[in-house]
Amino acid sequence: MAEQQKLTASIIIISETASADPSTDKCIPTLQKVFTSLGASKWEVTATKIIPDDVTKIQNAVLESCAEGVNLIVTSGGTGFAVKDVTPEAVGPLIQKHAPGLVHGMLAASLEVTPFAVMSRPVAGVRDGSLILTLPGSPKGAKENLEAVFKLLGHACLQAQGGDSRNMHKGGVEKLEKEAGVSAKGGEGRKAGGNSHGHGHGGHGCGHNHGHGHGGHQGPKAHTAPEERPQQSNDPAQGPSRRYRQSPYPMLTVKDALQKIAEHTPSPTVIKLPVNESLVGHVLAEDVTAQESVPAFRASIVDGYAVIAGSDAPSTKGVFPVSMISHAQAGEHQELQKGQIARITTGAPLPPGATSVVMVEDTVLVSKTDDGNEEKEVEILTDEIEVGENVREVGSDVQSGDVIMQKGEGISAIGGEFGLLASVGVKEVSVYKKPVVGVLSTGDEIVNHDREGDLKRGEVRDTNRPTLLTAIRGSGFEAVDLGIVSDKPGALEQTLRDATRKVDVIITSGGVSMGELDLLKPTLERQLGGSIHFGRVAMKPGKPTTFATIPVKSNSGERIDKVVFSLPGNPASCVVTYHLFVLPSLHQMAGVEPRGCARVKVQLDGDVRLDRQRDEFHRAVVKAGGDGLLHAVSTGGQRSSRIGSFKGANALMCLPAGEGSIKKGEMVDALLMGKLVGDV
């Protein structure tokens, strides 16, 4: 019996990043593995190519594959909503027979994993006997979409190439399902966990992958469908029996969470401030020009004697009477005449008529005045003095009207910028207003950290609020203590409403998990009309971190948004998420660039175990070593409730999810929260 001829497939990757650097592509090997593992006996991948997000190039690549008579053309990338996502627009017009059933099959499978599947825009259909299928850009998303319809593709391709439909359907639907390995009753038995989707283009390890993934976590499954539930938070009035047993908020990657924060953080506000110590930490909102020249007069740069030099002047060598004294102080000076010299100090203005200054080292005292207190005559030992020697000319440092500082530059506490502004007569500058940050804790069990007496059963001293207030002020921002709020919806609502009138950013800690008294999200959404932009992040610690905005009216009646960060109640999680998420938002509002903690490479001074499912931000002490490298030492146990892991810490090591450990001597990224420690 002759061996059945294999069906052929072509894989086309559509990605700006991968087309520039093919080594970044991860989709080709992933999709090839699907063909070999699920259809080795029936399929052969005969061609692969990588092209950029360009309509013409996409169409040319697809048409070339059609001309080669390939049974199946699979594209990956460019099916999302980003500006560069043009795959559906390129492929759609080429299709002669659309296949909405295949599109539905892929979307249905994706929606079992993540609600972000609605962001995908796949197309499928037939052109000149070739079946075309467009997949997402991320390797896992592309793999899952292909697997969802894979066992039916052979049948579809045979029909597309003119197979006899009547003969192919002999034996009924049951026979077709058996040949395809599917069942109308049982389906494919797909698992919902351990998958991630990137329904945009560029999901090839870098570039602009949208990464709507779950990092190995089971996708969220709410009790109601999204269209039935416009607000995703629990309704406290329904009681604990009706609360969600799983979070309805999709799990975002840290990268996606930071992008959401950047999108919804208000733009900086411009204010004017006087040039005084209040400027420190602000960023200029416009260029600053010098109001005066520096120096404003011709000044000596040495202690010595002002002289008249030049080709039409007598030699400077010889004995001269000291006719006047010029100190570095305001005052009028008489004009220096030829044959005279004037004693002068560093920084003092040259007398009118003087051209140069002779250093005191090039002179000797000849005679004193009768009282012996002043110089009468001085001998200059050199005649090589040139015009302008040892003189700072007017405006030689800064000319009036020069741009001395540019928009976007910051005023540091070191003093250099302040000194420059003061030196040129600038009295007021335009800067970006630094946001005012309010901090509150929630929970009936929370008591002030400095309350006298022993704790009652169940009480917890407030660690997060004083810690956050300290961190905010240490970051250069004004912090307002909003106190502790009880677990009562009305109390929390009123506190938040009052806070929006006082501060620009609100930080809460606690009340963002799944407990019946975790009221923050419902209060934000249901009472205050806020928008929760994310409610979970795939990270350790800090998974329940929440970011929201509340619409309010400004004093001028304009609608503006106030930012709310709801950080986890565990102390270590709270501090980690402040530095990772809150600080970049504060920097953005204040016009500070780059935002957030500085990222550096550090060498591990010991093995560090990885978390299998989530990226971890591991507290560490980073020191500058004698070898020129930065060295990182773990602070020990990293439990999210253990604030002691921050004692002495000045960095967060960025550890990827994975098996096993990163070994001593390897390099990892770290976010610097504080000053570097010198290695003695």
C-alpha positions in Angstrom: 0.0 0.0 0.0 1.5 3.3 -1.1 2.4 5.8 1.6 -0.1 8.7 1.8 1.4 12.0 0.6 1.9 14.5 3.4 0.2 17.9 3.5 2.5 20.9 3.3 2.6 23.9 5.5 4.4 27.3 5.4 5.0 29.4 8.5 5.3 33.2 8.1 6.3 35.2 11.2 5.2 38.9 11.1 7.3 41.0 13.5 9.5 44.1 13.2 11.7 42.8 16.0 12.2 39.3 14.6 12.7 40.5 11.1 15.6 42.8 12.3 17.0 40.0 14.5 15.8 36.5 13.6 17.4 35.1 16.7 14.7 36.7 18.9 12.0 34.6 17.2 10.4 31.8 19.3 7.3 31.1 17.2 8.8 29.1 14.4 10.2 26.3 16.6 7.0 26.4 18.7 4.7 26.0 15.7 7.0 23.4 14.0 6.8 21.3 17.2 3.0 21.4 16.9 3.2 19.9 13.4 5.7 17.2 14.4 4.0 16.3 17.7 0.4 16.3 16.5 0.7 15.5 12.8 4.1 14.1 11.9 2.6 11.4 9.7 0.3 13.9 7.8 2.2 17.2 7.8 5.5 18.6 6.6 6.6 22.2 7.1 8.3 23.1 3.8 9.0 26.8 4.3 9.5 29.4 7.0 10.1 33.1 6.7 10.1 36.2 8.9 8.9 39.6 7.6 8.2 43.0 9.1 4.7 44.5 9.8 4.2 45.8 6.3 1.0 45.2 4.3 2.7 44.8 0.9 5.4 42.5 2.3 2.8 40.4 4.1 0.7 40.0 0.9 3.7 39.2 -1.2 4.8 36.4 1.2 1.3 34.9 1.3 0.9 35.0 -2.5 4.3 33.4 -3.0 3.3 30.5 -0.7 0.0 30.2 -2.6 1.8 30.1 -5.9 4.0 27.2 -4.5 0.8 25.2 -3.9 1.3 24.9 -0.2 -1.7 23.3 1.5 -1.7 25.5 4.7 -0.2 29.0 5.2 0.1 29.9 8.9 1.0 33.5 9.9 1.9 34.6 13.4 1.8 38.2 14.6 0.1 41.4 13.9 -3.5 40.4 14.8 -4.0 42.8 17.7 -5.0 46.5 18.1 -1.6 48.2 18.0 -0.9 50.7 15.3 1.5 48.3 13.6 -0.9 45.3 13.7 -1.9 45.1 10.0 -2.0 41.3 9.4 -5.9 41.1 9.0 -5.9 44.1 6.7 -3.2 42.5 4.6 -4.5 39.0 4.5 -8.3 39.7 4.4 -8.4 41.0 0.9 -6.5 38.0 -0.4 -9.0 35.5 0.8 -11.5 34.1 -1.8 -13.5 32.0 0.6 -13.6 33.0 4.3 -13.7 30.4 7.1 -15.5 32.0 10.0 -15.8 28.6 11.7 -12.0 28.3 12.1 -11.9 31.8 13.5 -14.6 31.0 16.0 -12.8 27.8 17.0 -9.6 29.7 17.7 -11.3 32.5 19.7 -13.5 30.1 21.7 -10.4 28.1 22.8 -8.5 31.3 23.7 -11.4 32.7 25.7 -11.3 29.6 27.9 -7.8 30.8 28.9 -8.0 34.6 29.1 -10.7 37.3 28.5 -8.0 39.2 26.6 -8.6 36.9 23.7 -11.3 39.4 22.6 -8.4 41.6 21.6 -7.4 39.2 18.8 -8.5 39.8 15.2 -7.8 36.6 13.4 -8.9 35.8 9.8 -9.0 32.5 8.0 -10.0 31.3 4.6 -8.9 29.9 1.2 -7.0 31.4 -1.7 -6.2 29.4 -4.9 -6.5 26.1 -3.0 -4.3 27.1 0.0 -5.9 27.5 3.4 -4.6 30.6 5.3 -4.7 30.9 9.1 -3.6 34.0 11.1 -2.4 33.3 14.6 -1.3 35.6 17.5 2.2 36.8 17.9 3.2 35.2 21.2 4.5 31.6 21.0 2.0 30.2 23.5 -0.9 32.1 22.0 0.0 30.9 18.5 0.5 27.3 19.7 -2.9 27.2 21.5 -4.8 28.7 18.5 -3.2 26.2 16.1 -3.9 23.3 18.4 -7.5 24.3 18.8 -8.2 23.6 15.1 -5.3 21.5 14.1 -7.0 18.1 13.8 -9.6 19.6 11.4 -7.1 21.4 9.2 -6.2 18.3 7.1 -9.9 17.8 6.2 -10.2 21.5 5.4 -7.1 21.6 3.2 -8.2 18.5 1.2 -11.6 20.2 0.5 -9.9 23.5 -0.4 -7.7 21.7 -3.0 -10.8 20.1 -4.7 -11.4 16.9 -2.8 -14.7 15.2 -3.5 -16.8 16.3 -0.6 -19.3 13.5 -1.0 -16.6 10.8 -0.9 -14.9 12.5 2.1 -18.2 12.5 4.0 -19.0 8.9 3.5 -19.5 7.2 6.8 -21.1 10.3 8.4 -19.9 12.8 11.0 -18.9 10.1 13.4 -16.3 8.8 11.0 -14.9 12.3 10.3 -14.6 13.0 14.0 -12.9 9.7 14.6 -10.4 10.4 11.8 -9.7 13.9 13.2 -9.4 12.6 16.7 -12.1 14.9 18.1 -15.5 14.4 19.7 -18.5 16.6 19.6 -19.3 15.5 23.2 -16.0 15.7 24.8 -14.1 18.2 22.7 -10.4 18.3 23.1 -10.4 18.4 26.9 -8.3 21.6 26.9 -6.7 22.8 30.1 -7.2 26.3 31.1 -4.1 26.8 33.1 -0.4 27.2 32.3 -0.9 29.3 29.2 -0.5 32.9 28.1 -1.6 34.8 25.1 -0.2 37.7 23.2 -2.9 38.7 20.8 -0.8 41.3 19.1 2.3 41.2 17.0 5.9 41.1 18.1 5.5 38.2 20.6 8.9 36.9 19.8 10.8 37.5 23.0 11.0 41.3 22.7 9.5 44.1 20.7 5.9 45.1 21.3 4.3 41.9 22.5 1.1 42.6 24.4 1.7 39.6 26.6 -1.8 39.1 28.1 -0.5 36.1 29.9 -0.9 34.3 33.2 2.6 33.2 33.9 1.6 29.6 34.6 -1.5 30.5 36.6 -5.0 29.3 36.0 -7.1 31.9 34.1 -9.6 33.9 36.1 -13.2 32.5 36.0 -15.9 34.8 37.4 -19.4 33.8 38.4 -21.0 35.9 35.7 -20.0 36.8 32.2 -18.4 40.2 31.6 -21.3 41.6 29.7 -23.6 40.8 32.6 -21.2 42.3 35.1 -20.0 45.8 34.0 -18.4 46.2 37.4 -16.0 43.4 38.3 -15.7 44.1 42.0 -17.8 42.3 44.7 -21.0 43.9 45.7 -20.7 44.1 49.5 -24.5 44.3 49.9 -24.8 40.7 48.5 -23.0 39.3 51.5 -20.1 36.8 51.6 -22.0 33.9 50.0 -22.2 35.8 46.7 -18.6 37.0 46.5 -16.3 35.7 43.8 -14.3 32.6 44.7 -11.7 33.5 42.1 -10.5 37.0 41.3 -12.3 38.3 38.2 -9.3 40.5 37.4 -6.9 39.1 34.7 -3.3 38.5 35.8 -1.0 41.1 34.2 2.7 40.8 33.7 4.8 43.5 35.5 5.6 45.0 32.1 1.9 45.3 31.2 1.0 46.7 34.6 3.7 49.4 34.3 2.3 50.2 30.8 -1.2 50.6 32.3 0.1 52.9 35.0 1.9 55.0 32.4 -1.2 55.3 30.3 -3.5 56.5 33.1 -1.1 58.6 35.2 -2.1 62.3 34.7 0.3 64.6 32.8 2.5 66.9 34.8 1.2 70.3 35.9 3.3 73.4 35.4 3.8 75.9 38.3 6.2 78.8 39.0 8.5 78.7 42.0 11.0 81.2 43.3 14.7 80.3 43.1 15.2 79.1 46.7 15.6 75.8 48.5 12.0 74.8 47.7 13.2 74.1 44.1 15.1 71.0 45.1 13.7 67.9 43.5 11.7 69.7 40.9 12.1 69.4 37.1 12.1 72.4 34.8 9.1 72.8 32.6 10.8 75.2 30.1 14.2 76.4 29.1 15.9 78.9 31.4 18.0 81.8 30.0 20.6 83.9 31.8 19.3 87.3 32.9 22.9 88.6 33.3 26.4 87.8 32.0 28.8 86.0 34.3 31.1 87.6 35.2 29.4 90.9 34.8 32.8 92.7 34.9 36.4 92.0 33.8 37.7 90.0 36.8 41.1 88.8 37.9 41.6 85.1 38.3 44.7 85.4 40.5 46.2 87.6 43.3 48.6 90.0 41.8 48.9 93.4 40.0 46.7 94.9 37.3 48.8 96.3 34.5 48.6 97.8 31.1 50.2 95.5 28.5 50.2 95.4 24.8 52.3 96.5 21.8 51.6 100.2 22.3 52.3 100.1 26.0 55.6 100.2 27.8 57.3 97.0 28.9 55.7 95.4 32.0 59.2 94.6 33.3 60.6 97.0 35.8 59.7 98.9 38.9 56.3 100.5 39.2 54.4 102.5 41.8 51.3 100.8 43.3 48.7 103.4 42.6 45.5 101.7 43.9 44.1 98.5 45.4 41.2 96.5 43.9 39.5 94.1 46.2 36.6 91.7 45.4 34.0 94.1 46.6 31.6 96.6 45.0 32.9 100.1 44.5 34.2 102.6 42.0 37.8 102.5 40.7 39.8 105.3 39.1 41.3 104.6 35.7 44.8 103.0 35.6 47.4 105.1 33.8 50.4 103.9 31.8 53.4 103.3 34.1 51.1 102.5 37.0 50.0 99.1 38.5 47.2 98.3 40.9 47.3 95.5 43.5 44.3 93.2 42.9 42.8 90.1 44.6 41.2 87.0 43.0 37.7 87.8 41.7 38.1 91.6 41.9 37.2 93.8 39.0 40.1 95.2 36.9 40.4 99.0 37.2 39.4 100.8 34.0 42.3 100.9 31.6 44.0 97.7 32.8 44.5 94.9 30.3 46.1 92.1 32.2 47.1 90.8 35.6 50.6 89.8 36.7 50.8 87.0 39.3 52.2 88.0 42.7 54.7 85.2 42.2 56.3 87.2 39.3 57.0 90.3 41.5 59.2 91.5 44.3 58.5 94.3 46.8 60.9 97.3 46.3 59.6 99.8 48.9 56.9 100.5 51.5 55.0 103.5 52.5 56.3 105.6 55.3 54.1 103.9 57.9 55.2 100.5 56.6 51.7 99.2 56.1 51.4 99.4 52.4 53.4 98.6 49.3 54.8 101.7 47.6 56.8 100.2 44.7 56.9 96.7 43.2 59.2 95.3 40.6 57.7 93.1 37.9 60.2 90.4 36.8 58.7 89.6 33.4 57.9 91.4 30.1 56.0 88.4 28.6 52.6 89.5 29.9 49.9 89.3 27.1 46.7 91.3 26.8 43.9 89.5 28.7 46.3 87.3 30.7 44.8 86.1 34.0 41.6 88.0 33.2 38.0 86.6 33.1 36.3 88.7 30.4 32.6 89.8 30.7 30.3 86.8 29.9 33.2 84.4 29.5 31.3 81.9 31.8 27.8 82.8 30.7 26.5 85.3 28.3 23.3 87.2 29.0 20.5 85.5 27.0 22.2 82.1 26.9 20.1 79.0 27.6 21.7 77.8 30.9 19.3 74.9 31.7 16.9 73.0 29.5 13.4 71.8 29.9 13.4 68.4 31.6 16.5 69.0 33.7 16.1 68.5 37.5 17.2 70.6 40.4 19.3 68.3 42.7 20.2 68.7 46.3 23.9 68.8 45.3 23.6 72.5 44.7 25.1 72.9 41.2 21.8 73.7 39.4 20.7 76.1 42.1 24.0 77.9 42.1 23.9 78.4 38.3 20.4 79.8 38.4 21.3 82.2 41.3 24.5 83.3 39.5 22.8 84.7 36.4 20.0 86.6 38.2 17.1 84.2 37.6 14.5 84.8 40.3 11.7 82.5 39.2 11.3 79.4 37.1 8.6 77.2 35.6 8.7 73.6 37.0 6.4 70.6 37.1 4.4 70.3 40.3 5.4 67.4 42.5 2.4 65.3 43.4 1.1 65.2 47.0 0.6 61.6 48.2 -1.9 60.5 50.8 -1.4 57.2 52.7 -4.1 55.3 54.6 -4.4 51.8 56.0 -7.6 49.8 56.1 -8.9 47.2 58.5 -10.6 47.0 62.0 -7.6 45.0 63.2 -5.1 47.7 62.5 -3.9 50.0 65.3 -1.4 52.8 65.4 2.2 51.5 65.7 2.9 53.7 68.7 -0.3 53.0 70.7 0.5 52.3 74.3 -0.3 49.0 75.9 -0.5 45.4 74.8 -2.3 44.3 71.6 -5.6 42.6 72.0 -6.3 39.3 70.3 -6.3 39.8 66.5 -4.9 43.4 66.6 -2.0 44.3 64.4 0.3 47.3 64.7 0.2 49.5 61.5 3.5 48.9 59.8 2.7 49.9 56.2 1.5 53.4 56.7 4.5 54.8 58.6 6.8 52.8 56.3 5.2 54.2 53.1 5.2 57.8 54.5 8.9 57.5 55.2 9.6 56.0 51.7 7.6 58.7 49.9 9.3 61.5 51.8 12.7 59.9 51.1 11.8 59.9 47.4 11.4 63.6 47.5 7.6 63.9 47.6 5.2 65.4 50.1 3.3 62.7 52.1 0.0 63.2 54.0 -1.1 60.8 56.7 -4.7 59.9 56.1 -4.9 57.5 59.1 -6.6 54.2 59.6 -10.0 53.4 58.1 -12.3 50.8 59.5 -13.8 47.9 57.5 -17.1 49.8 56.8 -18.0 50.8 53.3 -19.3 54.2 54.3 -16.2 55.1 56.3 -13.9 54.1 53.5 -15.9 56.0 50.9 -15.9 59.2 53.0 -12.2 59.0 53.7 -11.4 58.5 50.0 -13.7 61.4 48.9 -12.0 63.7 51.5 -8.6 62.5 50.3 -9.3 63.5 46.7 -9.6 67.1 47.8 -6.2 67.1 49.6 -3.9 64.9 47.5 -3.0 64.0 44.0 -2.3 60.3 44.6 -3.8 58.0 47.2 -2.0 54.9 48.5 -3.9 52.3 50.5 -2.6 49.1 51.9 -4.7 46.0 52.6 -8.3 45.3 51.6 -7.5 44.2 48.0 -7.7 40.4 48.4 -10.7 38.1 48.3 -12.0 38.4 51.9 -15.6 39.5 52.5 -14.3 42.7 54.2 -11.9 43.6 51.5 -13.9 46.7 50.4 -11.4 48.8 48.5 -12.2 47.7 45.0 -16.1 47.8 45.4 -15.8 51.2 47.0 -13.7 52.6 44.2 -15.9 51.2 41.4 -19.4 51.3 42.9 -19.4 54.3 45.2 -16.8 56.6 43.6 -17.3 55.7 40.0 -13.6 54.8 39.6 -12.0 52.6 37.0 -9.8 49.7 38.1 -7.2 49.3 35.5 -5.7 46.1 37.0 -6.3 44.1 40.1 -3.6 41.3 39.9 0.0 41.1 38.8 2.0 38.0 38.1 4.8 38.8 40.6 6.2 37.8 44.0 5.5 39.5 46.3 2.6 41.8 45.4 0.2 39.7 43.4 -3.0 41.5 44.5 -1.7 45.0 43.7 -4.5 47.2 42.3 -4.3 50.4 40.3 -7.3 52.6 39.7 -8.3 56.2 38.9 -11.2 58.2 40.4 -12.9 61.0 38.4 -13.2 64.3 40.3 -13.8 67.9 39.5 -11.0 70.4 40.0 -11.5 73.8 41.6 -11.9 75.2 38.1 -14.7 72.7 37.4 -12.6 70.6 35.0 -12.9 66.8 35.2 -9.6 65.2 36.2 -8.5 61.8 37.5 -6.9 61.1 40.9 -4.7 58.1 41.0 -5.2 55.3 43.5 -2.7 52.5 44.3 -4.0 49.8 46.5 -1.0 47.8 47.7 -1.1 44.4 49.5 -1.4 44.3 53.2 1.7 42.2 53.8 4.5 44.7 54.7 7.2 43.4 52.4 4.8 43.2 49.5 3.7 46.8 50.2 7.2 48.2 50.1 8.2 46.2 47.0 5.1 47.4 45.1 5.7 51.0 46.1 9.1 51.1 44.5 8.1 49.0 41.5 4.7 50.7 40.6 4.1 53.9 42.7 7.4 55.6 42.3 7.4 55.5 38.4 3.9 57.1 38.5 5.1 59.8 40.9 8.1 60.5 38.7 5.8 60.7 35.6 3.6 63.3 37.3 6.6 65.3 38.4 8.3 65.2 34.9 11.2 63.1 36.2 13.0 60.9 33.6 14.0 58.2 33.6 11.2 57.0 35.9 11.4 54.5 38.8 14.4 52.9 40.4 17.6 52.7 38.4 18.2 49.2 36.9 21.8 47.8 37.2 23.6 44.5 36.6 24.8 42.8 39.8 26.8 39.7 40.5 25.3 37.2 43.0 27.4 36.5 46.0 25.3 33.4 46.8 22.8 31.0 45.2 19.2 32.2 44.9 16.3 29.9 44.4 13.7 30.8 41.8 9.9 30.7 42.1 8.5 28.3 39.5 5.5 30.4 38.6 6.1 34.1 39.2 8.8 36.6 38.6 10.3 37.6 42.0 11.6 40.8 43.3 14.1 39.7 45.9 15.4 42.0 48.6 19.1 42.4 48.6 22.1 44.5 49.7 24.1 45.7 46.7 27.8 46.8 47.2 30.4 48.2 45.0 33.2 45.6 44.9 36.9 46.2 44.5 36.7 44.3 41.2 34.6 47.0 39.6 31.4 45.0 39.7 28.3 45.5 41.8 27.7 42.5 44.2 24.3 41.5 45.6 23.7 39.6 48.8 20.2 38.4 49.7 18.7 39.7 53.0 17.5 36.2 53.8 13.9 34.9 54.1 11.6 36.6 51.6 8.2 35.9 53.0 5.8 38.6 52.0 4.8 39.4 55.6 8.5 39.7 56.7 9.3 43.4 56.7 12.7 42.4 58.3 13.8 41.4 54.8 14.0 45.1 54.0 16.4 45.9 56.9 19.6 47.1 55.2 18.2 46.4 51.7 19.0 48.9 49.0 17.9 46.9 46.0 15.4 44.4 44.5 16.9 41.6 42.5 14.8 40.9 39.4 14.5 37.1 39.3 12.6 35.4 36.4 10.2 32.5 37.1 11.8 29.2 36.6 13.1 25.9 38.0 16.0 25.5 40.3 18.4 28.3 41.3 20.6 31.1 39.9 24.1 30.2 41.0 26.7 32.3 42.8 28.7 34.5 40.4 25.9 34.8 37.8 24.7 38.3 36.8 21.1 39.4 37.3 19.2 42.8 37.0 18.6 44.7 40.2 16.5 47.8 40.9 18.3 50.3 43.2 16.1 51.6 45.9 18.8 53.4 47.9 22.5 54.4 47.9 25.2 51.9 47.0 27.2 50.5 49.8 30.9 50.6 49.5 32.9 47.4 50.0 35.5 48.2 52.6 
